[in-house]
Amino acid sequence: MLDEAEKSKLPVAPGELPPFPAVAIKALQVASSGDGRLRELHDLVCADPVFAGEILRVANSPLYGISARINSTLQASILLGYERLKKLVLTIGIRVYLANALDIPTLRACWRHSLACAVVAEDLASASFVAKSEARAYLDKDAAYTAGIIHDLGRLVLAKLMPKQYADLLKGTKSESCNVLARERELFGIDHCQAGRLLVEAWRLPAEFIEIASGHHDDLCNRPFDALAAVHFSCLMADALGFQVANSIGFRSYEELLSGLPEPERQYFCVRGEEYISKVARRIDLLESL
């Protein structure tokens, strides 16, 4: 855990932060229990009018292509299924938390990076399942998506709390790449990985997300293929696809990243980066319409 000196570096005290939506926290806790129950998740959602309305709107949107008109949250939950409902609750929860701040270009770029990372992580997990490599355990695609969308929680909150200062930081990286974490610590006294750990603890999110929020920029050489490893790769891939927040040192191209995947997983992705960029961008556009 962060000590008191580290916690004091956050621009506001944890108790002064706008609370993360309770229904999203409960959904994460239900999902992390290993005993997913659709009815329990539905009951959490329908108890919150904002989330209930959003789920109904999404279920009737082009995102899932359900032809019949859906008029109840229970019907929507059944048609969407537990895993998709869980992902939607989390995505909507972060968007509700950020609210009008998404009108700020800097924060919207951070949000789109998180969405891109989640989409790529989901695809990577699907590729690992298709490959069924004996040397590499496969990762659940919904767990991968959840890890991807939560990984930059610290950056999203820093950008929301200090929009001008964070925009200036990003603007400065356009002319010269830098170590973004070091620059954040220099300017704000805390980097977005440290802030992410603090927020996961302060909001009492499941402990498994501490490592995701705080360690996704660590050197993960020879690490087993798990959620953190998938997010680390997907974060780099999101940058390579153009959903880059800052011009950071260590940037790798789409082709370089693709060549580092085992052959079975590599075949799941588009050979041409432009094709995959279009595919991810379409998914992000749909997710942003939520």
Sequence and secondary structure as in RCSB ss.txt:
>XXXX:A:sequence
MLDEAEKSKLPVAPGELPPFPAVAIKALQVASSGDGRLRELHDLVCADPVFAGEILRVANSPLYGISARINSTLQ
ASILLGYERLKKLVLTIGIRVYLANALDIPTLRACWRHSLACAVVAEDLASASFVAKSEARAYLDKDAAYTAGII
HDLGRLVLAKLMPKQYADLLKGTKSESCNVLARERELFGIDHCQAGRLLVEAWRLPAEFIEIASGHHDDLCNRPF
DALAAVHFSCLMADALGFQVANSIGFRSYEELLSGLPEPERQYFCVRGEEYISKVARRIDLLESL
>XXXX:A:secstr
   HHHHTTSSS GGGS    HHHHHHHHHHHTT   HHHHHHHHHTSHHHHHHHHHHHTSTTTT  S   SHHH
HHHHH HHHHHHHHHHHHHHHHHGGGGGSHHHHHHHHHHHHHHHHHHHHHHHHHHHT TTS    HHHHHHHHHH
TTHHHHHHHHHSHHHHHHHHHHTTTS B HHHHHHHHHSS HHHHHHHHHHHTT  THHHHHHHHTTS  TT  S
SHHHHHHHHHHHHHHTT  SS BTT   HHHHHHTS HHHHTTS SSHHHHHHHHHHHHHHHHT 
